[in-house]
Amino acid sequence: MEIKNTQVCVLTARGMAAIASVALAGDDAQTILEKVFRSSNPLPPSGYWPLAGGERIILHGSIVDGNTIIDEVVVGCEDDQFVIHCHGNPLLVEQIVKLCQANGATLVGTESFMSGTYQSQSADMIEAEAKQAMQTCATLSGVKIIANQLTYGLLPLAQTWLETVDTMSVQELWAQCHHVLRKTSRAKYLINRCRIVIIGPPNSGKSTLLNQLAGKDEVIVSDTAGTTRDWIQITCHIGPLLADIYDTAGLDAMLMQQHEIDSEAQQATMQLIRSADMNIFVYDITREHQAQSLLFSLGSLKTVIVANKCDLLTPRQRENIYSKYVRLCAKTGDGIDRLTQTLLVAMKVADFNPQTPVCFTDRQLLLLRQILHTKDKPTAKKHIETLLFGDNPV
């Protein structure tokens, strides 16, 4: 008998985990399972499972290779998919996978397998992508954004485009695509992790600020300039964001030209600055002159400027600090809430509406960009159909 279009995938198996899960799905998944699985319970009649009516069953038994028992397992049967829950020893998992392969299944990665599963359970590609994206979304706000794409956002917008593309102008379609892409550039900070880099002159309070944001002492803090020679990274929540925050070597033109280690640290800092979603420039308010040339060198990079050690100033001196700078005392944490709000505003996510249409996969982004390069309606309509239904529109 020819085995066709059946996939096996290791869903969970990390190190020496107690339990691992191996999924088997496709046209002949049942045929393969019957060859490798010996049930402790009476099996349902052939053709009865996997239950076409939506009923689910759980079976206990063993995975066998001929007369050799490989492992005791529990098999969950749902729709056209079987999940074999076995012991987490990687050698056992590998044996089970190879046994399924020997009987005709094709090994695929988890992402590819789940993509196919969600597509079979969804009415369109955007719904399938939403189900998958929500499994790896970085924040609760991101999950809300993706969930809303099915009822208020991208899906109903794309459906409207398909219904009206013959009557609307190409220019109007372009304008709506531009709007979605602009909002997507903001939503990505909530859906994915973002990168925030703390920069500034040596001994300006960068490490102390990082500790405040982390809520604990993560890095060594010293009065000696240049204590942090390499970057240090933590992950923490900044309001609704999940941020990878980097504490960097103090920016100093003199250090760049001195010791080789210091020079390399400076170059590493500059690379991080250029790749950041947002920079926090921290300077010691009592040494303001030290910061001006460094600020000028940053040019148009996205930066929030923090005037640190404001506790050393008189109330009148604090009032004279430029209003766009965040007044802060990193040592006590005074001003952290102001900094958080300023960051959210600067990244344009402070009041982001989760019902806004956005793209949340690379495929969606590519198709909207293709629409923007389209000059005729038939081609635009084809891209919209692909957005909704994949490469084989129905």
C-alpha positions as CSV (number, residue, x, y, z in Angstrom):
1,M,0.0,0.0,0.0
2,E,1.4,3.4,-0.9
3,I,1.7,5.9,2.0
4,K,1.1,9.5,1.0
5,N,1.1,12.9,2.5
6,T,1.7,11.9,6.1
7,Q,3.9,13.9,8.4
8,V,5.6,13.2,11.8
9,C,6.8,16.0,14.1
10,V,8.3,16.2,17.5
11,L,6.1,18.8,19.3
12,T,7.8,18.8,22.7
13,A,11.1,17.2,23.7
14,R,13.5,19.5,25.6
15,G,16.7,17.9,27.0
16,M,15.7,15.1,29.4
17,A,12.1,16.2,29.9
18,A,9.8,13.7,31.6
19,I,7.3,13.6,28.7
20,A,7.7,14.3,25.0
21,S,5.0,14.5,22.3
22,V,5.3,13.3,18.8
23,A,2.5,14.2,16.3
24,L,1.4,12.1,13.3
25,A,-1.0,13.6,10.8
26,G,-2.0,13.2,7.2
27,D,-3.9,11.0,4.8
28,D,-2.4,7.7,6.1
29,A,-1.6,8.7,9.7
30,Q,-4.0,6.0,11.0
31,T,-2.4,3.3,8.8
32,I,1.0,4.1,10.1
33,L,-0.1,4.3,13.7
34,E,-1.8,0.9,13.5
35,K,1.5,-0.6,12.3
36,V,3.6,0.9,15.2
37,F,1.0,1.0,18.1
38,R,-0.2,-1.8,20.2
39,S,-3.2,-0.8,22.4
40,S,-3.9,-2.0,25.9
41,N,-7.6,-1.3,25.3
42,P,-9.8,-2.7,22.5
43,L,-9.2,-0.7,19.4
44,P,-12.2,1.1,17.8
45,P,-13.3,-0.6,14.5
46,S,-11.0,0.2,11.5
47,G,-12.2,3.3,9.8
48,Y,-13.8,4.6,13.0
49,W,-10.9,6.6,14.2
50,P,-9.7,9.4,13.9
51,L,-13.2,10.3,14.6
52,A,-14.7,12.1,11.6
53,G,-17.6,13.4,13.7
54,G,-15.3,15.4,16.0
55,E,-15.3,12.9,18.9
56,R,-12.0,12.5,20.6
57,I,-10.5,9.3,22.1
58,I,-7.4,8.6,24.2
59,L,-5.6,5.2,24.0
60,H,-3.0,3.6,26.2
61,G,-0.5,1.1,24.9
62,S,3.0,0.7,23.5
63,I,5.0,1.7,20.4
64,V,6.4,-1.5,18.9
65,D,8.8,-2.4,16.2
66,G,7.7,-5.8,15.3
67,N,7.7,-7.7,18.6
68,T,10.0,-5.2,20.3
69,I,8.4,-2.8,22.6
70,I,10.0,0.7,22.3
71,D,8.0,2.6,24.9
72,E,4.8,2.7,26.8
73,V,2.7,5.6,25.5
74,V,-0.6,7.4,25.6
75,V,-2.1,8.4,22.2
76,G,-4.5,11.2,21.8
77,C,-6.7,11.0,18.7
78,E,-8.4,14.1,17.3
79,D,-9.7,14.8,13.8
80,D,-6.9,13.7,11.4
81,Q,-4.1,14.0,13.9
82,F,-2.6,11.6,16.5
83,V,-0.3,12.8,19.3
84,I,1.9,10.1,20.8
85,H,2.9,11.1,24.4
86,C,6.0,9.1,25.3
87,H,8.8,9.3,27.8
88,G,11.1,12.3,27.2
89,N,14.4,10.4,26.7
90,P,15.7,11.8,23.4
91,L,16.8,8.3,22.3
92,L,13.3,6.9,22.7
93,V,11.8,9.9,20.9
94,E,14.3,9.4,18.0
95,Q,13.4,5.7,17.8
96,I,9.6,6.5,17.6
97,V,10.2,9.2,14.9
98,K,12.4,6.9,12.8
99,L,9.9,4.1,13.1
100,C,7.2,6.4,11.7
101,Q,9.5,7.4,9.0
102,A,10.3,3.8,8.1
103,N,6.6,3.3,7.7
104,G,6.2,6.2,5.3
105,A,5.9,9.4,7.3
106,T,7.9,12.5,6.4
107,L,9.7,14.3,9.3
108,V,8.9,18.0,9.4
109,G,9.7,20.9,11.8
110,T,7.3,22.0,14.4
111,E,6.6,25.3,12.8
112,S,5.8,23.7,9.4
113,F,3.7,21.0,11.0
114,M,1.6,23.4,13.1
115,S,1.1,25.7,10.1
116,G,-0.4,22.8,8.2
117,T,-2.5,21.8,11.2
118,Y,-3.9,25.3,11.7
119,Q,-4.6,25.7,8.0
120,S,-6.7,22.5,8.0
121,Q,-8.7,23.9,11.0
122,S,-9.2,27.4,9.6
123,A,-11.4,29.1,7.0
124,D,-8.6,31.2,5.6
125,M,-4.8,31.8,5.8
126,I,-5.1,34.9,8.1
127,E,-7.0,32.9,10.7
128,A,-4.5,30.0,10.5
129,E,-1.6,32.4,10.8
130,A,-3.2,34.1,13.8
131,K,-3.6,30.8,15.6
132,Q,0.0,30.0,15.1
133,A,1.3,33.5,15.9
134,M,-0.5,33.7,19.2
135,Q,1.5,30.6,20.4
136,T,4.8,32.5,20.2
137,C,3.6,36.1,20.8
138,A,5.9,38.0,23.3
139,T,3.2,39.9,25.2
140,L,-0.4,39.8,26.2
141,S,-1.0,43.0,24.3
142,G,0.4,41.3,21.2
143,V,-2.0,38.4,21.6
144,K,-4.9,40.9,21.8
145,I,-3.7,42.6,18.6
146,I,-3.5,39.3,16.7
147,A,-6.8,38.0,18.0
148,N,-8.5,41.3,16.9
149,Q,-7.1,40.9,13.4
150,L,-9.8,38.3,12.8
151,T,-12.8,40.4,13.9
152,Y,-11.8,44.0,13.5
153,G,-8.5,44.2,11.7
154,L,-6.7,42.7,8.8
155,L,-9.1,39.8,7.9
156,P,-12.3,41.9,7.5
157,L,-10.2,44.6,5.7
158,A,-8.9,42.1,3.2
159,Q,-12.4,40.7,2.7
160,T,-13.6,44.2,2.0
161,W,-10.8,44.8,-0.5
162,L,-11.7,41.6,-2.3
163,E,-15.3,42.6,-2.5
164,T,-14.6,46.2,-3.7
165,V,-11.3,46.0,-5.6
166,D,-13.2,46.2,-8.9
167,T,-14.9,49.5,-8.0
168,M,-12.2,51.2,-5.8
169,S,-9.3,53.0,-7.3
170,V,-5.8,51.6,-7.1
171,Q,-4.7,54.8,-5.4
172,E,-7.3,54.2,-2.6
173,L,-6.1,50.6,-2.2
174,W,-2.5,51.9,-1.9
175,A,-3.4,54.4,0.7
176,Q,-5.1,51.8,2.9
177,C,-2.0,49.5,2.5
178,H,0.3,52.3,3.5
179,H,-1.9,52.9,6.6
180,V,-1.7,49.2,7.6
181,L,2.1,49.1,7.1
182,R,2.6,52.3,9.2
183,K,0.5,50.8,12.1
184,T,2.4,47.5,11.7
185,S,5.7,49.2,12.4
186,R,4.3,50.1,15.8
187,A,2.5,46.9,16.5
188,K,5.7,44.8,16.0
189,Y,7.1,46.2,19.3
190,L,4.1,44.7,21.1
191,I,3.9,41.4,19.2
192,N,7.6,40.7,19.3
193,R,10.4,41.6,21.7
194,C,11.9,45.0,21.3
195,R,15.5,46.1,21.8
196,I,16.3,49.0,24.0
197,V,20.0,50.2,24.5
198,I,21.1,52.3,27.4
199,I,24.0,54.6,26.3
200,G,25.8,57.6,27.6
201,P,29.2,58.8,29.0
202,P,31.1,56.7,31.5
203,N,29.8,56.8,35.1
204,S,26.5,58.5,34.2
205,G,24.3,55.9,35.9
206,K,23.5,53.5,33.1
207,S,24.1,50.4,35.1
208,T,22.1,51.8,38.0
209,L,19.2,52.5,35.7
210,L,19.3,49.0,34.3
211,N,19.1,47.6,37.8
212,Q,16.0,49.8,38.4
213,L,14.3,48.6,35.3
214,A,15.1,45.0,36.1
215,G,13.9,45.4,39.7
216,K,17.0,43.9,41.1
217,D,20.8,44.2,41.0
218,E,21.8,42.7,37.7
219,V,25.1,44.5,37.1
220,I,28.1,45.8,39.0
221,V,27.7,49.5,39.9
222,S,30.8,51.5,40.7
223,D,32.0,55.1,40.9
224,T,34.9,54.2,38.7
225,A,34.4,55.2,35.0
226,G,34.4,52.3,32.6
227,T,33.2,49.6,35.0
228,T,31.0,48.1,32.1
229,R,33.5,47.3,29.3
230,D,31.2,45.0,27.4
231,W,27.4,45.1,27.0
232,I,25.1,43.4,29.5
233,Q,21.6,42.3,28.5
234,I,18.5,41.6,30.6
235,T,14.9,41.0,29.5
236,C,12.1,42.7,31.4
237,H,8.7,44.3,30.9
238,I,8.5,48.0,30.1
239,G,4.7,48.7,30.4
240,P,3.1,46.4,27.8
241,L,6.5,45.8,26.0
242,L,8.8,42.8,26.5
243,A,12.2,44.4,26.1
244,D,15.7,43.1,25.7
245,I,17.6,46.0,27.5
246,Y,21.4,46.4,27.0
247,D,23.7,48.3,29.3
248,T,26.7,49.3,27.3
249,A,30.2,50.6,27.8
250,G,30.3,54.3,28.4
251,L,30.7,56.3,25.2
252,D,34.0,58.1,25.2
253,A,36.0,59.3,22.2
254,M,39.2,59.1,24.3
255,L,38.6,55.4,25.2
256,M,38.1,54.6,21.5
257,Q,41.7,55.6,20.9
258,Q,43.3,54.0,24.0
259,H,43.4,50.4,25.1
260,E,42.4,47.8,22.5
261,I,39.8,46.3,24.8
262,D,38.2,49.7,25.5
263,S,38.2,50.4,21.7
264,E,36.4,47.2,20.9
265,A,33.9,47.8,23.7
266,Q,33.2,51.2,22.1
267,Q,32.7,49.7,18.7
268,A,30.3,47.0,20.1
269,T,28.3,49.8,21.7
270,M,28.0,51.7,18.4
271,Q,26.7,48.5,16.7
272,L,24.1,48.0,19.3
273,I,23.0,51.7,19.1
274,R,22.4,51.4,15.4
275,S,20.4,48.1,15.7
276,A,18.2,49.3,18.6
277,D,14.5,50.0,18.4
278,M,15.1,52.8,20.9
279,N,18.1,54.2,22.7
280,I,18.1,55.7,26.2
281,F,20.8,58.3,26.5
282,V,21.7,58.8,30.1
283,Y,24.0,61.7,31.3
284,D,25.0,63.1,34.6
285,I,23.2,66.4,35.0
286,T,26.2,67.7,37.0
287,R,28.4,67.1,34.0
288,E,26.1,68.3,31.3
289,H,29.0,69.6,29.1
290,Q,30.3,66.0,28.8
291,A,27.1,64.9,27.0
292,Q,26.6,67.5,24.4
293,S,29.1,66.3,21.8
294,L,28.0,62.7,22.2
295,L,24.4,63.7,21.7
296,F,25.3,65.5,18.6
297,S,27.1,62.4,17.2
298,L,23.9,60.3,17.6
299,G,22.2,62.4,14.9
300,S,18.7,61.2,14.0
301,L,18.8,57.8,15.9
302,K,15.7,57.1,17.9
303,T,16.7,58.3,21.4
304,V,15.1,59.2,24.7
305,I,17.3,61.6,26.7
306,V,17.6,61.1,30.5
307,A,19.0,63.7,32.8
308,N,20.2,61.6,35.7
309,K,21.3,62.5,39.3
310,C,18.6,65.2,39.5
311,D,18.6,64.7,43.3
312,L,21.8,66.7,43.4
313,L,20.1,69.8,42.0
314,T,18.1,72.4,43.7
315,P,14.3,72.5,42.8
316,R,15.0,75.6,40.6
317,Q,17.8,73.9,38.8
318,R,15.6,70.9,38.1
319,E,13.0,73.2,36.6
320,N,15.5,74.6,34.1
321,I,16.2,71.2,32.6
322,Y,15.0,71.0,29.0
323,S,11.4,69.9,29.1
324,K,11.9,67.1,26.5
325,Y,14.5,65.4,28.8
326,V,13.4,62.9,31.4
327,R,14.4,64.0,34.9
328,L,15.6,61.0,36.8
329,C,17.4,59.8,39.9
330,A,18.4,56.2,38.9
331,K,19.8,55.6,42.4
332,T,16.4,56.0,44.1
333,G,14.2,55.1,41.1
334,D,12.5,58.6,41.2
335,G,11.4,59.3,37.6
336,I,11.3,55.6,36.4
337,D,7.5,55.9,35.7
338,R,8.1,59.1,33.7
339,L,10.8,57.3,31.7
340,T,8.5,54.3,31.0
341,Q,5.7,56.6,29.7
342,T,8.2,58.6,27.6
343,L,9.5,55.4,26.0
344,L,6.0,54.2,25.2
345,V,5.2,57.5,23.6
346,A,8.5,57.6,21.7
347,M,7.8,54.1,20.3
348,K,4.2,55.1,19.5
349,V,2.6,52.3,21.4
350,A,1.3,54.2,24.5
351,D,-2.3,54.4,23.1
352,F,-2.1,51.7,20.4
353,N,-5.6,50.4,19.5
354,P,-5.5,46.6,19.4
355,Q,-8.3,46.6,16.8
356,T,-6.1,48.4,14.2
357,P,-5.5,46.4,11.0
358,V,-1.8,45.3,11.0
359,C,0.4,42.6,9.5
360,F,1.8,40.0,11.9
361,T,3.6,37.7,9.5
362,D,6.3,38.2,6.9
363,R,4.0,36.7,4.3
364,Q,1.4,39.4,4.9
365,L,4.0,42.1,4.8
366,L,5.3,40.8,1.5
367,L,1.8,40.7,-0.1
368,L,0.9,44.2,1.0
369,R,4.2,45.5,-0.5
370,Q,3.4,43.6,-3.7
371,I,0.0,45.4,-3.8
372,L,1.8,48.7,-3.5
373,H,3.9,47.8,-6.6
374,T,0.8,46.8,-8.6
375,K,-0.7,49.1,-11.2
376,D,-3.6,47.0,-12.4
377,K,-6.7,45.7,-10.6
378,P,-6.5,42.1,-11.7
379,T,-3.0,41.7,-10.3
380,A,-4.0,43.5,-7.1
381,K,-7.0,41.2,-6.7
382,K,-4.7,38.1,-7.1
383,H,-2.5,39.4,-4.3
384,I,-5.6,40.0,-2.1
385,E,-6.8,36.4,-2.8
386,T,-3.4,35.1,-1.9
387,L,-3.4,37.1,1.3
388,L,-6.8,35.5,2.3
389,F,-6.4,32.0,1.0
390,G,-2.8,31.3,0.3
391,D,-1.3,30.2,-3.0
392,N,-4.4,28.1,-3.9
393,P,-7.4,30.5,-3.5
394,V,-10.8,29.0,-3.3
